[in-house]
Amino acid sequence: MAFKFNPNAAEDRKYVSKAGTYTATVQASKQDYLPPRADLYARITFVTNEGETVFGDLFAKPDKNGGHDRLEQFLAATASDAEIKEYVAGGELEVDEGFLEKILARGKGRSLKVRVTERKYTKKDGSEGVAYQASFFTRLPGGPEVNPF
């Protein structure tokens, strides 16, 4: 596979700049442990149909309500009908590195609806900043579209 080198690739990248619901494709993901408690999480890169990038995080540990809502949303939004049947038939799912790796690899190139939310934070210089993150995931009508890169 070949590509034409763009030395300004980082400057050319556009990011989501307002909250809303977007149709997006899973472009990439990575797993890591979040310090200081060493919580396993996955950071997912989404690219909208408009070519804008936004990131979303999934955590292996349960949400504040004791469930895995965001993880379940992502799983359902990116799974085919056959995969959903497999997950339902499997009963309780163990969320560990292997499970996250499997669903992230399977999700790459698949499209879904992503709701982007706004979060205000304090920058190192003390000023206020705004960050946008993929927070909620919904299945497209008819299931996920698969878009190989």
N, C-alpha and C positions, 0 to 999 in steps of 0.2 A: 504494500500500500504506500502511496506517495502523497506528499502534500507540498504546497508552495509556502515557504517560510515567510512569516509576517513578523518582523522585529518589533512591531508595535501592538502585538496581540493583547497585552495587558491593558493598554490604553484604549483599545477599541472595544473592550468588553463593556456592555451596558448592564446595569443592575436595576431591578424593580425599585421604583421610587415612590410608589404610593400603595396603600392598602387596597385590597380588592380580591376578586376571584379570577384566576387565570387558568387556561388550559396549558399544561406544561409537560415536558418529557424529562424523565430521570436521565441525567447525563453522566453522573459519577457519584461515588460514595466512598467513604472511608470509615473504619472503625478505630476507636481509641479509648483510652481510659481518662476520665475527667478528674483531675486532682481537686481537692485534697483527699476525697474519699475513694478514689479509684473506681468511680462508677462507669460501667461500660456504656458507650453511646455510639451512634452512627451519625455522621454528618452527610447529608445528601445534597447534591447540586442539581437544581432544576433549571431548565431553560424554557421560557414561555414561548408561545407561538409568535410573539413579537420580537423574540431574540434576546430578551432580558434574562439575567441570571438572578436566582434567589436561592438561599440555603435553608434547610430545615434539619432539625435534630430529632432522633429517636433514641429513647433511653431503654436499657434492658431492665432497670428497676421499675417497679410499679409507680404509677402516677400518684398524686396526693390522695386521690379517691380509692387507691388500692388496685386499680385496674391498669390496663395498658392501652388506653383509648387511642392515643396518637399512633401507636404501633399497629393496632388493629385497623385503624382507618387506612394507613398506608398499605397494609397487607391486603385488605379488601379492594382498595382502589387499583392496585397493580396486578391482582391475581386474575387468571382466566377462570371461567366457570368450573373447569375440571380441577384446578388448583384449590378453589374454594371448597369444593366437595371433599377433596383430600384433607384439607385442614379441619373441616367440621368432623369428618369421620375419625380423625386422629385423636379427638378428645382434647385434653389439656396439652398445651404447647409449652415446652421448656425454652425460655428465652436465655440464650447463651451466645458465645461468639460464633459457633457453628450455625445456629439458627439465623442470626443477623446476617452473617456472610451469605447464606443461601438466599434469603429474601432480597438482599441488596443486589446480588448478582442477577437474580431472576428479574428484578424490577428495572434494570438498566435498559434504556431504550423504550420503555413503556410510557404511555401518556395517561394523564389523569387530570382532574381539577384540583387546583391548589389554592387555598385561601391564605392570602398573605396578610399578616397583621403588623401593626406598627408598635414599636417599643421605644420608649425614651430612656436615655441613659446619660450618665455624667462622664464626659471625656476626661482624660488625664489632666488637661489644662483647666478643668473646672467648668467649662461650658457644657451646655446641653446638646446632645446629639440624638438623632433618630435612626433606628435600625429597622429593617423590614425582614421578616422571616416567614417561611412557609410553616403554618401552624396547624392547618386542618386539610385533610385529604378526602376527596370524593371520587368515586368511580365514574367514568364517562358512561353515557347511555350506550348499552351494547358491550361494555367491558373495555379493558385497556387496549389502546392501539399500540402496536409494536412498531417502533421506528428504529431500525438498526442504524448506527452511526457510520 
